[in-house]
Amino acid sequence: MKENLIQASAEPLINYFNALIPLNAGETNLVTSLFKPRLYRKRQYVLQEGNVCNEFSFVVRGCLRMYKIDDKGNTHIIQFAAENWWTVDIGSFHGRKPSALNIDALEDTILLQINYDNLILLYTLAPKFDRIFRVLIENSYVTLQDRLLQNISSTAEERYLSFMQVYAHLSNRLSQTQIASFLGITPEFLSRLRNKMAKKKP
């Protein structure tokens, strides 16, 4: 059963890497051996504030959210991660310091995870992955930078339209509260915004 889970879980990640840079047999075996599958049940923490982020996680099935809870108890969602997406608190992971963020499962979720030591080992044994992960981190930085610019210069309607472009495949899997938290607005304002936009459609 466990071997079947590993084989079934590794395939999407191997396909993901092959779409970027084709892997040889040795590199494929490294992925299978160094990435460990884990099932997280709905509402289970992948990372909790105050802990060090020890894993770089690839989503095989399910959906995660990365978020921060402020001093007033408000939730600010930074990222959703569904199938074929990655999630990590990169500062905590590479800095080996406590995280200020939380990551939890919005659905039952299967992840493939690699810890810090094994990721460094992967870079050493197969330098191709050093390039792959550098591109992943660069793309993530660009995405976060674009989101920051949106938050300081775009209207709520523009942010919602951008959300629908990036996360359209998740719109029916996320609650209105979760989407509103990601956009930095209240669920009531989101409801009014959706109604307003619906009336604009021909």
N, C-alpha and C positions, 0 to 999 in steps of 0.2 A: 504493500500500500504506500509506504513512504517513498520507495524508489519510483513508483508510478507518479506520485505527486511531484517529485523532483523533475522527472522527465517532462511531464505535462506543463510544469511551471516554467522550465527553462526555455522551452521552444519559442514563446513570444519574444523573450529577450534576445535570443540568438537571431531571430528574424529581424528584430529591431537593429541590432548591430550590423547584420549583413546588408541591410538597406543603406547604411552609412558607408561602411568599408567592409568588403567581404572577409570573413574569417576563415582561416585554415583549420584543419582538424585539431591541432594542438591548442589553438586559441579557443575553439569551441569547447574543448574539454576543460579548459581553465574556467570558462564561464560557468559550466555545469558544476564544477567542484568548489568554486569560491563564492558563488552567490547561493544563499540559503533561502528556501521558501518558508514563508510563515503566514499563517491565517490569523487575521485580526477580526474579531467580532465587532458588530456595530457598537459604537460608542467606546470601544477600547482604545487606549492611548498607544500610539506608536512612539511618541515623545511627549514628555511632560515637562513643563516649565521648571527650571532648577536642576534638571538632569543634563548630562552631556549627551549630545546626539552622536550615537555610536554607529549608525547605519546610514548608508546611501541606499534609498529604496526605489525600486521600479515596480509600478502597479501592473500586475497581471490581470486582475479582475477586481472591480469594486471602485470605491471612491473615498478619498481622504480630504481633509481640510487642514491647512496650517493657519493658526490664528494666535492672537494676543488678547488677553483680558486686561483692560486698564484698571486704574485704581477705583473707578466708579462701578466696576462690574460689567462694563460694556464689552462685547466681543467684536473684535476687528479681524475679519478673515483676510489673509494675505494671498492665499493660493488654494485652489482646488486641484486635485490630482486624480485622474481616472486612468482608464486603460492606456498603456504605453506612455505614461507620463512618469516623471521622476519627482521625488521630493526629498529634501534634506535641509536642515539648518546649517548652511555651509560654514558660517562663522564658528559655530559650536563644534562641528565635525572636524574641521581642519585646525581650529585653535585649541581643541580639547578643553573647552570651558563650558560652564553651565549655560543652558539655553534660556532665553527669555520667551520662547515660543512653545506652543503646544501643537501636536499633530495627532488627530484622532480619526477613526473610521466612521464615515457616514453610512456605510453599508458593510456587510460582511465582505472583507477585502483580503485577497491573496497578494502578497508582496514577494519580490525577490530582493534580498538585502545583502550588501557586502559591507563588512566593517572596515575601519580605517587601516588596520595592519594588512588586511587582505587586498585592499585597493592599492596600497603601495606595492605589495608583492605583485599584483597584476600588472602595474606599470613597469616593474622591473623585468618580469618574465616575458611580457608582450608589449613593447613600447607603443604599438598601435593604439592601445587603450588610453595611453597618456594623451594622445591627440584627440581621441573621441571624447573623453571627459572634459578636456579643455574647451572643446566646442560646446558641449552641453552647458557648462558653467557660463561661458560667454553668452550663449543664447538666453539663459535664465537671467543674466544681468541686464541684457537689453530689454527683456520683457518687463522686469521690475522697474527699470528706468522709464519705460514708456508709461507704465501704470502710475508712477509718481507724477509724471508730467500731466497725465490726465486728471489726477486728483487735484492739482493746483490750477489747472487752466481750462478744464472742460465742464460742461453742464452735466447735471444728473442724467439727462436724456442721452447725451453723447456717451457717457460712461456706460449706460445700459446697452446702447447699440454696440459698443465695443465688446462688452461682456457677451452679447449674443453671437458676435462673430467668433470669439475664442471658445466659448463654452456652450454653444448651441446644443451640442449633443448631450449636455447635462441639464438643460433647462427643466426637463420633466423629472429629473432625479433629485433636484434640490428644492428645498422649501423656500417660500417667499422670504422668510426670516433670514435664511442663509444668504440668499442673493442680495438682500438689502444690506446685510452686514458687510458683504464684499464691496458693495458700491458706496458704502458710507452714508446711507440714508435709512429712514425708518421703513418698516414694512408697509405702513399706511401710505407713505409718500410713493413707494414703489407701486402699490395698487392703483393709486391715482394716475401715476405716470403711464402704466400699462393701459389703463382705460383711455387716456388721452391719445396715446399712440394708435390704439385700435380704431378710434374714431377717424384718425387721419387716413387710414387705409381706404383705397377706393372700393 
